[in-house]
Amino acid sequence: MDQCAPANREARIFGIVTRLLSKPVVTTLKAEQPLYDVGLSSLDMVNLMLAVEAEFDVEIPQEHMAPENFRSVAAIERLISVLTP
């Protein structure tokens, strides 16, 4: 289980999102900005979930695999904070 600080978790999530983007983000990505707005597709969202599980060494339970938990970097960070001590 990952025990990093929230700011570090957020930075790691930003890194994952940046790697998944097929084109560079023209504007600065904000933590609460919907990820669909910066070009992540439905397939990218699946890859995002898998990348988050690998990065934080967690298995996301079925009940947490909801679009609202992956709509933004901040939403993912909140999910990870629930899943890790």
Secondary structure as UniProt FT lines:
FT   HELIX           6..20
FT   TURN            31..32
FT   HELIX           35..38
FT   HELIX           42..56
FT   HELIX           62..64
FT   HELIX           67..70
FT   HELIX           73..83
//
